[in-house]
Amino acid sequence: MTAGRGRQCLRASLSAYSAANALAAAAQTTFGSALASCRNRVGSTTDLNIAQTRLLQARYASTDAYSTALSAAATPALAAGAGRWRSWQ
């Protein structure tokens, strides 16, 4: 992988992580609203369960994007280190 391609992958991963965090924040707001509606007896438990499922899916997406960003950050470093190690042998 070239250095330019590695930086491009890292930027894309960080953008995906940022978008996933925004999605998780929106899902948290939706869940809070559904919970308040349920507590005030104007919403259904079905809506609450759907909102909770969406919140968990958004959190999973955020965690997945984070791990992908860490991987993208480590790949160029490992590739550079592997090249140095081979020349050292």
N, C-alpha and C positions, 0 to 999 in steps of 0.2 A: 504494500500500500504506500502510495506517495504521501509526502507531508501535506500537500494541498488537499488531497482526497481525505486524509485523516482529519484535518481541520474542518472540512465540509461536513463530514459525518458527525463530528462533535457538535458543530453548530446546529445541525438538524436534530440531533438528540436533545440538546438543551431546549430548542424550540418546542419539541414534542413534550418535554417535561413541563415547560411553562404552560402549555395548552392543557395538559392533563391536570395540573394544579388548579387552573381556572375552572375546568369542568368539575373537579371535586368541590371547589368552593360553591359553585352554583348548585350542585347536588346537596350540599350541606344546608343551603338556604331553603331548598325545596323540602328537604326532610324536616327542617325546623317548622316550616309553615304547615306541613301535613300533620306533624305532631301537635301543634297548637290547635289546629282545626279539630283533631280527634279529641283533645282534652276539653274543648268547648262544645263538643257534641254536634258539630256541624260538618265534620268530615268522616269518612269511613275508614275502618281498619284496613280495608283493601288498598285504599290510596296510600295509607301509611306504610304498608308492606311494600308496595311498589316503589315508593320514595326511598325506603331503606335499602332495597335491592339495588336501585340505581346509585345510591351513595356508596355502597360497598363496591360496585363495579367501577365507579369513578376512582375510588381509593386504590383499587387494584391497578387500574390503568396508570395512575400516578406513580405507584411503586415500581411497576414494570418499566415505565419511561425513565425513572431514576436509575434503575440498574442498567438499562441500555446506555444511558449517558455515562455512567461510570465505566462501562465496558469500552465505549467509544473513546474515552479519555485515556484509558490504559493501553489500548491497542498500539498507538504510535510509539509510546514509550517502550513497550515491550519489543516492538519491531526494531527500534533503534538499539536497544540493549542487546537483542539477539544478534544483530549484525556485528556489534562490537565483540561479543563473546566469541562468535565464529572466527573473527580475525585474530583473536587472542590465542585460540587453540593452536 
